[in-house]
Amino acid sequence: MVSADPRVKSVFDDIRSTRNSDFVNNLWRALANQPPLLERTWSSVKEVMIAPGTLDPLTKELIYIAVSTANGCSYCVHSHTAAARAKGLSGQQLAELLAIIGMAAETNALATALQIPIDTEFEVG
């Protein structure tokens, strides 16, 4: 059994402790089949999503939802929408986020299809 591996148990215990919950979701359970990948991924998630930074936790979740939508990851959209709701996301905020995601997808596709050159003012130099 995968959970018998001490590395998996350690990560699962840390997930439970960090999130103050007994729930370990399916992503972590799937990654447990490769303990080094589980450890590395959880470490990175903790560093990027949980450790204090200049972005507040809700903003981080909103970005994660937008990227997950763009990448077509239904699992991550559901997971991070639930996390965002737990961090205070309202129905109105979610609707506005979805409108922004839709608008960005539309204008991104138009700019790509029209092969619009980058304005020199937008170039990072």
VEXSEKE-679692 format. One record per atom (N, C-alpha, C, O): residue number from 1; residue in three letters; atom name; z, x, y. Coordinates in Angstrom, 1 decimal, decimal comma. Layout:
! residues N
PT  NUM  ALA  CA  Z  X  Y;
...
This chain:
! residues 125
PT  1  MET  N  0,0  0,8  -1,2;
PT  1  MET  CA  0,0  0,0  0,0;
PT  1  MET  C  0,0  0,9  1,2;
PT  1  MET  O  0,8  1,8  1,3;
PT  2  VAL  N  -0,9  0,6  2,2;
PT  2  VAL  CA  -1,0  1,3  3,4;
PT  2  VAL  C  0,3  1,5  4,2;
PT  2  VAL  O  0,6  2,6  4,7;
PT  3  SER  N  1,0  0,4  4,3;
PT  3  SER  CA  2,2  0,4  5,1;
PT  3  SER  C  3,3  1,3  4,5;
PT  3  SER  O  4,3  1,6  5,2;
PT  4  ALA  N  3,1  1,8  3,3;
PT  4  ALA  CA  4,1  2,7  2,6;
PT  4  ALA  C  3,9  4,1  3,2;
PT  4  ALA  O  4,8  4,9  3,1;
PT  5  ASP  N  2,8  4,4  3,8;
PT  5  ASP  CA  2,6  5,7  4,4;
PT  5  ASP  C  3,6  5,9  5,6;
PT  5  ASP  O  3,6  5,0  6,5;
PT  6  PRO  N  4,3  7,0  5,6;
PT  6  PRO  CA  5,3  7,1  6,7;
PT  6  PRO  C  4,7  7,2  8,1;
PT  6  PRO  O  5,3  6,8  9,1;
PT  7  ARG  N  3,4  7,7  8,2;
PT  7  ARG  CA  2,8  7,7  9,5;
PT  7  ARG  C  2,5  6,3  10,0;
PT  7  ARG  O  2,7  6,0  11,2;
PT  8  VAL  N  2,1  5,4  9,1;
PT  8  VAL  CA  1,8  4,1  9,5;
PT  8  VAL  C  3,1  3,3  9,8;
PT  8  VAL  O  3,1  2,6  10,8;
PT  9  LYS  N  4,1  3,5  9,0;
PT  9  LYS  CA  5,4  2,9  9,3;
PT  9  LYS  C  5,9  3,3  10,7;
PT  9  LYS  O  6,4  2,5  11,5;
PT  10  SER  N  5,7  4,6  11,0;
PT  10  SER  CA  6,2  5,1  12,3;
PT  10  SER  C  5,4  4,4  13,5;
PT  10  SER  O  6,0  4,0  14,5;
PT  11  VAL  N  4,1  4,3  13,3;
PT  11  VAL  CA  3,3  3,7  14,4;
PT  11  VAL  C  3,7  2,2  14,5;
PT  11  VAL  O  3,9  1,7  15,6;
PT  12  PHE  N  3,7  1,5  13,4;
PT  12  PHE  CA  4,1  0,1  13,4;
PT  12  PHE  C  5,4  -0,1  14,0;
PT  12  PHE  O  5,6  -1,1  14,8;
PT  13  ASP  N  6,4  0,7  13,7;
PT  13  ASP  CA  7,7  0,6  14,3;
PT  13  ASP  C  7,7  0,8  15,8;
PT  13  ASP  O  8,3  0,1  16,5;
PT  14  ASP  N  6,8  1,8  16,2;
PT  14  ASP  CA  6,7  2,0  17,7;
PT  14  ASP  C  6,0  0,8  18,3;
PT  14  ASP  O  6,4  0,5  19,5;
PT  15  ILE  N  5,0  0,3  17,7;
PT  15  ILE  CA  4,3  -0,9  18,3;
PT  15  ILE  C  5,3  -2,0  18,5;
PT  15  ILE  O  5,4  -2,7  19,5;
PT  16  ARG  N  6,1  -2,3  17,4;
PT  16  ARG  CA  7,1  -3,4  17,5;
PT  16  ARG  C  8,1  -3,1  18,6;
PT  16  ARG  O  8,5  -4,0  19,4;
PT  17  SER  N  8,6  -1,9  18,7;
PT  17  SER  CA  9,6  -1,5  19,7;
PT  17  SER  C  9,0  -1,6  21,1;
PT  17  SER  O  9,6  -2,1  22,0;
PT  18  THR  N  7,9  -1,0  21,3;
PT  18  THR  CA  7,2  -1,0  22,6;
PT  18  THR  C  6,9  -2,4  23,1;
PT  18  THR  O  7,1  -2,7  24,3;
PT  19  ARG  N  6,5  -3,2  22,2;
PT  19  ARG  CA  6,1  -4,6  22,6;
PT  19  ARG  C  7,3  -5,6  22,5;
PT  19  ARG  O  7,1  -6,7  22,8;
PT  20  ASN  N  8,4  -5,1  22,0;
PT  20  ASN  CA  9,6  -5,9  21,8;
PT  20  ASN  C  9,2  -7,2  21,0;
PT  20  ASN  O  9,5  -8,3  21,4;
PT  21  SER  N  8,5  -7,0  19,8;
PT  21  SER  CA  8,0  -8,1  19,0;
PT  21  SER  C  7,9  -7,5  17,6;
PT  21  SER  O  7,7  -6,4  17,3;
PT  22  ASP  N  8,0  -8,4  16,6;
PT  22  ASP  CA  7,8  -8,1  15,2;
PT  22  ASP  C  6,3  -8,1  14,8;
PT  22  ASP  O  5,9  -7,7  13,8;
PT  23  PHE  N  5,5  -8,7  15,7;
PT  23  PHE  CA  4,1  -8,9  15,5;
PT  23  PHE  C  3,3  -7,6  15,6;
PT  23  PHE  O  3,3  -6,9  16,6;
PT  24  VAL  N  2,5  -7,2  14,5;
PT  24  VAL  CA  1,6  -6,1  14,6;
PT  24  VAL  C  0,2  -6,8  14,3;
PT  24  VAL  O  0,0  -7,3  13,2;
PT  25  ASN  N  -0,7  -6,7  15,2;
PT  25  ASN  CA  -1,9  -7,5  15,1;
PT  25  ASN  C  -2,9  -6,8  14,1;
PT  25  ASN  O  -2,7  -5,7  13,7;
PT  26  ASN  N  -4,0  -7,5  13,8;
PT  26  ASN  CA  -5,0  -7,1  12,8;
PT  26  ASN  C  -5,7  -5,8  13,2;
PT  26  ASN  O  -6,1  -5,1  12,3;
PT  27  LEU  N  -5,9  -5,5  14,5;
PT  27  LEU  CA  -6,5  -4,2  14,8;
PT  27  LEU  C  -5,7  -3,1  14,3;
PT  27  LEU  O  -6,3  -2,2  13,6;
PT  28  TRP  N  -4,4  -3,1  14,5;
PT  28  TRP  CA  -3,6  -2,0  14,0;
PT  28  TRP  C  -3,5  -2,0  12,5;
PT  28  TRP  O  -3,4  -0,9  11,9;
PT  29  ARG  N  -3,5  -3,1  11,9;
PT  29  ARG  CA  -3,5  -3,2  10,4;
PT  29  ARG  C  -4,8  -2,6  9,8;
PT  29  ARG  O  -4,7  -2,0  8,8;
PT  30  ALA  N  -5,9  -2,9  10,5;
PT  30  ALA  CA  -7,1  -2,3  10,0;
PT  30  ALA  C  -7,2  -0,8  10,2;
PT  30  ALA  O  -7,6  -0,1  9,3;
PT  31  LEU  N  -6,7  -0,3  11,3;
PT  31  LEU  CA  -6,7  1,1  11,6;
PT  31  LEU  C  -5,7  1,8  10,7;
PT  31  LEU  O  -5,8  3,0  10,5;
PT  32  ALA  N  -4,7  1,1  10,1;
PT  32  ALA  CA  -3,7  1,7  9,2;
PT  32  ALA  C  -4,4  2,3  8,0;
PT  32  ALA  O  -3,8  3,1  7,3;
PT  33  ASN  N  -5,6  1,9  7,7;
PT  33  ASN  CA  -6,3  2,4  6,5;
PT  33  ASN  C  -6,7  3,9  6,8;
PT  33  ASN  O  -7,1  4,6  5,8;
PT  34  GLN  N  -6,6  4,3  8,0;
PT  34  GLN  CA  -6,9  5,7  8,4;
PT  34  GLN  C  -5,8  6,2  9,3;
PT  34  GLN  O  -5,9  6,1  10,5;
PT  35  PRO  N  -4,6  6,6  8,7;
PT  35  PRO  CA  -3,5  6,9  9,5;
PT  35  PRO  C  -3,7  7,8  10,7;
PT  35  PRO  O  -3,1  7,6  11,8;
PT  36  PRO  N  -4,5  8,9  10,6;
PT  36  PRO  CA  -4,7  9,7  11,8;
PT  36  PRO  C  -5,4  9,0  12,9;
PT  36  PRO  O  -5,1  9,2  14,1;
PT  37  LEU  N  -6,3  8,1  12,6;
PT  37  LEU  CA  -7,0  7,3  13,6;
PT  37  LEU  C  -6,0  6,3  14,2;
PT  37  LEU  O  -6,0  6,1  15,4;
PT  38  LEU  N  -5,2  5,7  13,4;
PT  38  LEU  CA  -4,1  4,8  13,9;
PT  38  LEU  C  -3,2  5,5  14,9;
PT  38  LEU  O  -3,0  5,0  16,0;
PT  39  GLU  N  -2,7  6,6  14,5;
PT  39  GLU  CA  -1,8  7,4  15,4;
PT  39  GLU  C  -2,5  7,8  16,7;
PT  39  GLU  O  -1,9  7,6  17,8;
PT  40  ARG  N  -3,7  8,3  16,6;
PT  40  ARG  CA  -4,5  8,7  17,8;
PT  40  ARG  C  -4,8  7,5  18,7;
PT  40  ARG  O  -4,6  7,6  19,9;
PT  41  THR  N  -5,2  6,4  18,1;
PT  41  THR  CA  -5,5  5,2  18,9;
PT  41  THR  C  -4,3  4,6  19,6;
PT  41  THR  O  -4,4  4,3  20,8;
PT  42  TRP  N  -3,2  4,5  18,9;
PT  42  TRP  CA  -2,0  3,9  19,5;
PT  42  TRP  C  -1,5  4,8  20,6;
PT  42  TRP  O  -1,0  4,4  21,6;
PT  43  SER  N  -1,5  6,1  20,4;
PT  43  SER  CA  -1,1  7,1  21,4;
PT  43  SER  C  -1,9  6,9  22,7;
PT  43  SER  O  -1,4  6,9  23,8;
PT  44  SER  N  -3,2  6,8  22,5;
PT  44  SER  CA  -4,1  6,6  23,7;
PT  44  SER  C  -3,9  5,3  24,4;
PT  44  SER  O  -3,8  5,2  25,6;
PT  45  VAL  N  -3,7  4,2  23,6;
PT  45  VAL  CA  -3,4  2,9  24,2;
PT  45  VAL  C  -2,1  2,9  25,0;
PT  45  VAL  O  -2,1  2,4  26,1;
PT  46  LYS  N  -1,1  3,5  24,4;
PT  46  LYS  CA  0,2  3,6  25,1;
PT  46  LYS  C  0,0  4,4  26,4;
PT  46  LYS  O  0,6  4,0  27,4;
PT  47  GLU  N  -0,8  5,5  26,4;
PT  47  GLU  CA  -1,0  6,3  27,6;
PT  47  GLU  C  -1,7  5,5  28,7;
PT  47  GLU  O  -1,4  5,6  29,9;
PT  48  VAL  N  -2,8  4,8  28,3;
PT  48  VAL  CA  -3,7  4,2  29,2;
PT  48  VAL  C  -3,1  2,8  29,6;
PT  48  VAL  O  -3,2  2,4  30,8;
PT  49  MET  N  -2,7  2,0  28,7;
PT  49  MET  CA  -2,4  0,6  29,0;
PT  49  MET  C  -0,9  0,3  29,2;
PT  49  MET  O  -0,6  -0,6  29,9;
PT  50  ILE  N  0,0  1,2  28,7;
PT  50  ILE  CA  1,4  0,8  28,8;
PT  50  ILE  C  2,2  1,7  29,8;
PT  50  ILE  O  3,0  1,3  30,5;
PT  51  ALA  N  1,8  3,0  29,8;
PT  51  ALA  CA  2,5  3,9  30,7;
PT  51  ALA  C  2,3  3,5  32,1;
PT  51  ALA  O  1,2  3,1  32,5;
PT  52  PRO  N  3,3  3,7  33,0;
PT  52  PRO  CA  3,1  3,3  34,4;
PT  52  PRO  C  2,0  4,1  35,0;
PT  52  PRO  O  1,8  5,3  34,7;
PT  53  GLY  N  1,2  3,5  35,9;
PT  53  GLY  CA  0,1  4,2  36,6;
PT  53  GLY  C  -0,1  3,5  37,9;
PT  53  GLY  O  0,8  2,8  38,4;
PT  54  THR  N  -1,2  3,8  38,5;
PT  54  THR  CA  -1,5  3,2  39,8;
PT  54  THR  C  -2,0  1,8  39,8;
PT  54  THR  O  -1,9  1,1  40,7;
PT  55  LEU  N  -2,5  1,4  38,6;
PT  55  LEU  CA  -2,9  0,0  38,4;
PT  55  LEU  C  -1,7  -0,8  37,7;
PT  55  LEU  O  -1,1  -0,2  36,8;
PT  56  ASP  N  -1,5  -2,0  38,2;
PT  56  ASP  CA  -0,5  -2,8  37,6;
PT  56  ASP  C  -0,9  -3,3  36,2;
PT  56  ASP  O  -2,1  -3,3  35,9;
PT  57  PRO  N  0,0  -3,7  35,3;
PT  57  PRO  CA  -0,3  -4,1  34,0;
PT  57  PRO  C  -1,3  -5,2  33,9;
PT  57  PRO  O  -2,2  -5,2  33,0;
PT  58  LEU  N  -1,3  -6,2  34,8;
PT  58  LEU  CA  -2,2  -7,3  34,7;
PT  58  LEU  C  -3,6  -6,8  35,0;
PT  58  LEU  O  -4,6  -7,2  34,4;
PT  59  THR  N  -3,7  -6,0  36,1;
PT  59  THR  CA  -5,1  -5,5  36,4;
PT  59  THR  C  -5,7  -4,7  35,2;
PT  59  THR  O  -6,9  -4,8  35,0;
PT  60  LYS  N  -4,9  -3,9  34,5;
PT  60  LYS  CA  -5,4  -3,2  33,4;
PT  60  LYS  C  -5,9  -4,2  32,3;
PT  60  LYS  O  -7,0  -3,9  31,7;
PT  61  GLU  N  -5,2  -5,3  32,1;
PT  61  GLU  CA  -5,6  -6,2  31,1;
PT  61  GLU  C  -6,9  -6,9  31,6;
PT  61  GLU  O  -7,8  -7,2  30,8;
PT  62  LEU  N  -7,1  -7,2  32,9;
PT  62  LEU  CA  -8,3  -7,8  33,4;
PT  62  LEU  C  -9,5  -6,9  33,2;
PT  62  LEU  O  -10,6  -7,3  32,8;
PT  63  ILE  N  -9,3  -5,6  33,4;
PT  63  ILE  CA  -10,4  -4,7  33,2;
PT  63  ILE  C  -10,7  -4,6  31,8;
PT  63  ILE  O  -11,9  -4,6  31,4;
PT  64  TYR  N  -9,7  -4,6  30,9;
PT  64  TYR  CA  -10,0  -4,6  29,5;
PT  64  TYR  C  -10,8  -5,8  29,0;
PT  64  TYR  O  -11,6  -5,7  28,2;
PT  65  ILE  N  -10,4  -7,0  29,6;
PT  65  ILE  CA  -11,2  -8,2  29,2;
PT  65  ILE  C  -12,6  -8,1  29,7;
PT  65  ILE  O  -13,5  -8,4  28,9;
PT  66  ALA  N  -12,9  -7,5  30,9;
PT  66  ALA  CA  -14,2  -7,4  31,4;
PT  66  ALA  C  -15,0  -6,4  30,5;
PT  66  ALA  O  -16,2  -6,7  30,2;
PT  67  VAL  N  -14,5  -5,3  30,2;
PT  67  VAL  CA  -15,2  -4,3  29,4;
PT  67  VAL  C  -15,4  -4,9  28,0;
PT  67  VAL  O  -16,5  -4,7  27,4;
PT  68  SER  N  -14,4  -5,5  27,4;
PT  68  SER  CA  -14,6  -6,1  26,1;
PT  68  SER  C  -15,7  -7,2  26,1;
PT  68  SER  O  -16,4  -7,3  25,1;
PT  69  THR  N  -15,8  -8,0  27,1;
PT  69  THR  CA  -16,8  -9,0  27,3;
PT  69  THR  C  -18,2  -8,3  27,3;
PT  69  THR  O  -19,1  -8,7  26,6;
PT  70  ALA  N  -18,3  -7,2  28,1;
PT  70  ALA  CA  -19,6  -6,5  28,2;
PT  70  ALA  C  -19,9  -5,9  26,9;
PT  70  ALA  O  -21,1  -5,8  26,6;
PT  71  ASN  N  -19,0  -5,4  26,1;
PT  71  ASN  CA  -19,2  -4,8  24,8;
PT  71  ASN  C  -19,3  -5,8  23,7;
PT  71  ASN  O  -19,6  -5,4  22,6;
PT  72  GLY  N  -19,1  -7,1  24,0;
PT  72  GLY  CA  -19,2  -8,1  23,0;
PT  72  GLY  C  -18,1  -8,0  21,9;
PT  72  GLY  O  -18,4  -8,4  20,8;
PT  73  CYS  N  -16,9  -7,6  22,3;
PT  73  CYS  CA  -15,8  -7,6  21,3;
PT  73  CYS  C  -14,9  -8,8  21,5;
PT  73  CYS  O  -14,0  -8,8  22,3;
PT  74  SER  N  -15,2  -9,8  20,7;
PT  74  SER  CA  -14,5  -11,1  20,8;
PT  74  SER  C  -13,0  -10,8  20,5;
PT  74  SER  O  -12,2  -11,4  21,1;
PT  75  TYR  N  -12,7  -10,0  19,5;
PT  75  TYR  CA  -11,3  -9,7  19,1;
PT  75  TYR  C  -10,6  -9,2  20,3;
PT  75  TYR  O  -9,5  -9,7  20,6;
PT  76  CYS  N  -11,1  -8,2  21,0;
PT  76  CYS  CA  -10,5  -7,6  22,2;
PT  76  CYS  C  -10,4  -8,6  23,3;
PT  76  CYS  O  -9,4  -8,6  24,1;
PT  77  VAL  N  -11,4  -9,5  23,5;
PT  77  VAL  CA  -11,3  -10,5  24,6;
PT  77  VAL  C  -10,1  -11,4  24,3;
PT  77  VAL  O  -9,3  -11,7  25,3;
PT  78  HIS  N  -10,0  -11,9  23,1;
PT  78  HIS  CA  -8,9  -12,8  22,8;
PT  78  HIS  C  -7,6  -12,1  22,9;
PT  78  HIS  O  -6,6  -12,6  23,5;
PT  79  SER  N  -7,5  -10,9  22,3;
PT  79  SER  CA  -6,2  -10,1  22,4;
PT  79  SER  C  -5,7  -9,8  23,8;
PT  79  SER  O  -4,6  -10,1  24,1;
PT  80  HIS  N  -6,6  -9,4  24,6;
PT  80  HIS  CA  -6,2  -9,0  26,0;
PT  80  HIS  C  -6,1  -10,2  26,9;
PT  80  HIS  O  -5,4  -10,1  27,9;
PT  81  THR  N  -6,8  -11,3  26,6;
PT  81  THR  CA  -6,6  -12,5  27,4;
PT  81  THR  C  -5,1  -13,0  27,1;
PT  81  THR  O  -4,4  -13,4  28,0;
PT  82  ALA  N  -4,7  -12,9  25,8;
PT  82  ALA  CA  -3,4  -13,3  25,5;
PT  82  ALA  C  -2,4  -12,4  26,2;
PT  82  ALA  O  -1,3  -12,8  26,7;
PT  83  ALA  N  -2,7  -11,1  26,2;
PT  83  ALA  CA  -1,8  -10,1  26,9;
PT  83  ALA  C  -1,7  -10,4  28,4;
PT  83  ALA  O  -0,6  -10,3  29,0;
PT  84  ALA  N  -2,9  -10,7  29,0;
PT  84  ALA  CA  -2,9  -11,0  30,4;
PT  84  ALA  C  -2,1  -12,2  30,7;
PT  84  ALA  O  -1,4  -12,3  31,7;
PT  85  ARG  N  -2,3  -13,3  29,9;
PT  85  ARG  CA  -1,5  -14,5  30,1;
PT  85  ARG  C  0,0  -14,2  30,1;
PT  85  ARG  O  0,8  -14,7  30,8;
PT  86  ALA  N  0,4  -13,3  29,1;
PT  86  ALA  CA  1,8  -13,0  29,0;
PT  86  ALA  C  2,3  -12,2  30,2;
PT  86  ALA  O  3,5  -12,1  30,6;
PT  87  LYS  N  1,4  -11,6  30,9;
PT  87  LYS  CA  1,7  -10,8  32,2;
PT  87  LYS  C  1,5  -11,6  33,4;
PT  87  LYS  O  1,6  -11,1  34,5;
PT  88  GLY  N  1,2  -13,0  33,2;
PT  88  GLY  CA  1,2  -13,9  34,4;
PT  88  GLY  C  -0,2  -14,4  34,8;
PT  88  GLY  O  -0,3  -15,1  35,8;
PT  89  LEU  N  -1,2  -14,1  34,0;
PT  89  LEU  CA  -2,6  -14,6  34,3;
PT  89  LEU  C  -2,6  -16,1  34,3;
PT  89  LEU  O  -2,2  -16,7  33,3;
PT  90  SER  N  -3,0  -16,7  35,4;
PT  90  SER  CA  -3,1  -18,1  35,5;
PT  90  SER  C  -4,5  -18,6  35,1;
PT  90  SER  O  -5,4  -17,8  35,0;
PT  91  GLY  N  -4,6  -19,9  34,9;
PT  91  GLY  CA  -5,9  -20,5  34,5;
PT  91  GLY  C  -7,0  -20,2  35,6;
PT  91  GLY  O  -8,1  -20,0  35,4;
PT  92  GLN  N  -6,5  -20,3  36,9;
PT  92  GLN  CA  -7,4  -20,1  38,0;
PT  92  GLN  C  -7,9  -18,7  38,1;
PT  92  GLN  O  -9,1  -18,4  38,3;
PT  93  GLN  N  -7,0  -17,8  37,8;
PT  93  GLN  CA  -7,3  -16,3  37,8;
PT  93  GLN  C  -8,3  -16,0  36,7;
PT  93  GLN  O  -9,3  -15,3  36,9;
PT  94  LEU  N  -8,1  -16,6  35,6;
PT  94  LEU  CA  -9,0  -16,4  34,4;
PT  94  LEU  C  -10,4  -16,9  34,8;
PT  94  LEU  O  -11,4  -16,3  34,5;
PT  95  ALA  N  -10,5  -18,1  35,4;
PT  95  ALA  CA  -11,8  -18,7  35,8;
PT  95  ALA  C  -12,5  -17,8  36,8;
PT  95  ALA  O  -13,7  -17,6  36,7;
PT  96  GLU  N  -11,7  -17,2  37,7;
PT  96  GLU  CA  -12,3  -16,3  38,7;
PT  96  GLU  C  -12,8  -15,0  38,1;
PT  96  GLU  O  -13,9  -14,5  38,4;
PT  97  LEU  N  -12,0  -14,5  37,1;
PT  97  LEU  CA  -12,4  -13,3  36,4;
PT  97  LEU  C  -13,7  -13,6  35,7;
PT  97  LEU  O  -14,6  -12,7  35,7;
PT  98  LEU  N  -13,8  -14,7  35,0;
PT  98  LEU  CA  -15,0  -15,0  34,2;
PT  98  LEU  C  -16,2  -15,2  35,1;
PT  98  LEU  O  -17,3  -14,8  34,8;
PT  99  ALA  N  -16,0  -15,7  36,3;
PT  99  ALA  CA  -17,1  -15,8  37,3;
PT  99  ALA  C  -17,6  -14,5  37,7;
PT  99  ALA  O  -18,8  -14,2  37,9;
PT  100  ILE  N  -16,6  -13,6  37,9;
PT  100  ILE  CA  -17,0  -12,2  38,3;
PT  100  ILE  C  -17,7  -11,5  37,2;
PT  100  ILE  O  -18,8  -10,8  37,4;
PT  101  ILE  N  -17,2  -11,6  36,0;
PT  101  ILE  CA  -17,9  -11,0  34,8;
PT  101  ILE  C  -19,3  -11,5  34,7;
PT  101  ILE  O  -20,3  -10,8  34,5;
PT  102  GLY  N  -19,5  -12,9  34,8;
PT  102  GLY  CA  -20,8  -13,5  34,8;
PT  102  GLY  C  -21,7  -13,0  35,9;
PT  102  GLY  O  -22,9  -12,7  35,6;
PT  103  MET  N  -21,2  -12,9  37,1;
PT  103  MET  CA  -22,0  -12,4  38,2;
PT  103  MET  C  -22,4  -11,0  38,0;
PT  103  MET  O  -23,6  -10,6  38,3;
PT  104  ALA  N  -21,5  -10,2  37,6;
PT  104  ALA  CA  -21,8  -8,7  37,4;
PT  104  ALA  C  -22,9  -8,6  36,3;
PT  104  ALA  O  -23,8  -7,8  36,4;
PT  105  ALA  N  -22,8  -9,4  35,2;
PT  105  ALA  CA  -23,7  -9,3  34,1;
PT  105  ALA  C  -25,1  -9,7  34,7;
PT  105  ALA  O  -26,1  -9,0  34,3;
PT  106  GLU  N  -25,2  -10,7  35,5;
PT  106  GLU  CA  -26,5  -11,2  36,0;
PT  106  GLU  C  -27,1  -10,1  36,9;
PT  106  GLU  O  -28,2  -9,7  36,8;
PT  107  THR  N  -26,3  -9,6  37,9;
PT  107  THR  CA  -26,9  -8,7  38,9;
PT  107  THR  C  -27,1  -7,3  38,2;
PT  107  THR  O  -28,1  -6,6  38,6;
PT  108  ASN  N  -26,3  -6,9  37,2;
PT  108  ASN  CA  -26,6  -5,7  36,5;
PT  108  ASN  C  -28,0  -5,8  35,8;
PT  108  ASN  O  -28,8  -4,9  35,8;
PT  109  ALA  N  -28,2  -6,9  35,1;
PT  109  ALA  CA  -29,5  -7,1  34,4;
PT  109  ALA  C  -30,6  -7,1  35,4;
PT  109  ALA  O  -31,7  -6,6  35,1;
PT  110  LEU  N  -30,5  -7,8  36,5;
PT  110  LEU  CA  -31,6  -7,8  37,5;
PT  110  LEU  C  -31,8  -6,4  38,0;
PT  110  LEU  O  -33,0  -6,0  38,1;
PT  111  ALA  N  -30,8  -5,7  38,4;
PT  111  ALA  CA  -31,0  -4,3  38,9;
PT  111  ALA  C  -31,7  -3,4  37,9;
PT  111  ALA  O  -32,5  -2,6  38,2;
PT  112  THR  N  -31,3  -3,6  36,6;
PT  112  THR  CA  -31,9  -2,8  35,5;
PT  112  THR  C  -33,3  -3,2  35,3;
PT  112  THR  O  -34,2  -2,3  35,2;
PT  113  ALA  N  -33,6  -4,5  35,2;
PT  113  ALA  CA  -35,0  -4,9  34,9;
PT  113  ALA  C  -35,9  -4,6  36,1;
PT  113  ALA  O  -37,1  -4,3  35,8;
PT  114  LEU  N  -35,4  -4,6  37,3;
PT  114  LEU  CA  -36,2  -4,3  38,5;
PT  114  LEU  C  -36,3  -2,9  38,7;
PT  114  LEU  O  -37,1  -2,4  39,6;
PT  115  GLN  N  -35,6  -2,1  38,0;
PT  115  GLN  CA  -35,6  -0,6  38,1;
PT  115  GLN  C  -35,3  -0,2  39,6;
PT  115  GLN  O  -36,0  0,6  40,1;
PT  116  ILE  N  -34,3  -0,8  40,2;
PT  116  ILE  CA  -34,0  -0,5  41,6;
PT  116  ILE  C  -33,4  0,9  41,7;
PT  116  ILE  O  -32,5  1,2  41,0;
PT  117  PRO  N  -34,0  1,7  42,6;
PT  117  PRO  CA  -33,4  3,0  42,8;
PT  117  PRO  C  -32,1  3,0  43,5;
PT  117  PRO  O  -31,8  2,1  44,2;
PT  118  ILE  N  -31,3  4,0  43,2;
PT  118  ILE  CA  -29,9  4,1  43,8;
PT  118  ILE  C  -30,0  4,4  45,2;
PT  118  ILE  O  -30,8  5,4  45,6;
PT  119  ASP  N  -29,3  3,7  46,1;
PT  119  ASP  CA  -29,3  4,1  47,5;
PT  119  ASP  C  -28,5  5,4  47,6;
PT  119  ASP  O  -27,5  5,7  47,0;
PT  120  THR  N  -29,0  6,3  48,5;
PT  120  THR  CA  -28,4  7,6  48,7;
PT  120  THR  C  -26,9  7,4  49,2;
PT  120  THR  O  -26,1  8,3  48,9;
PT  121  GLU  N  -26,6  6,3  49,9;
PT  121  GLU  CA  -25,3  6,1  50,3;
PT  121  GLU  C  -24,3  5,8  49,2;
PT  121  GLU  O  -23,1  6,0  49,4;
PT  122  PHE  N  -24,8  5,4  48,0;
PT  122  PHE  CA  -24,0  5,1  46,9;
PT  122  PHE  C  -23,8  6,3  46,0;
PT  122  PHE  O  -22,9  6,2  45,1;
PT  123  GLU  N  -24,5  7,4  46,2;
PT  123  GLU  CA  -24,4  8,5  45,3;
PT  123  GLU  C  -23,1  9,3  45,5;
PT  123  GLU  O  -22,7  9,5  46,7;
PT  124  VAL  N  -22,5  9,7  44,4;
PT  124  VAL  CA  -21,3  10,5  44,5;
PT  124  VAL  C  -21,7  12,0  44,6;
PT  124  VAL  O  -22,5  12,5  43,8;
PT  125  GLY  N  -21,2  12,6  45,7;
PT  125  GLY  CA  -21,7  14,0  45,8;
PT  125  GLY  C  -20,6  15,0  46,1;
PT  125  GLY  O  -20,9  16,2  46,3;
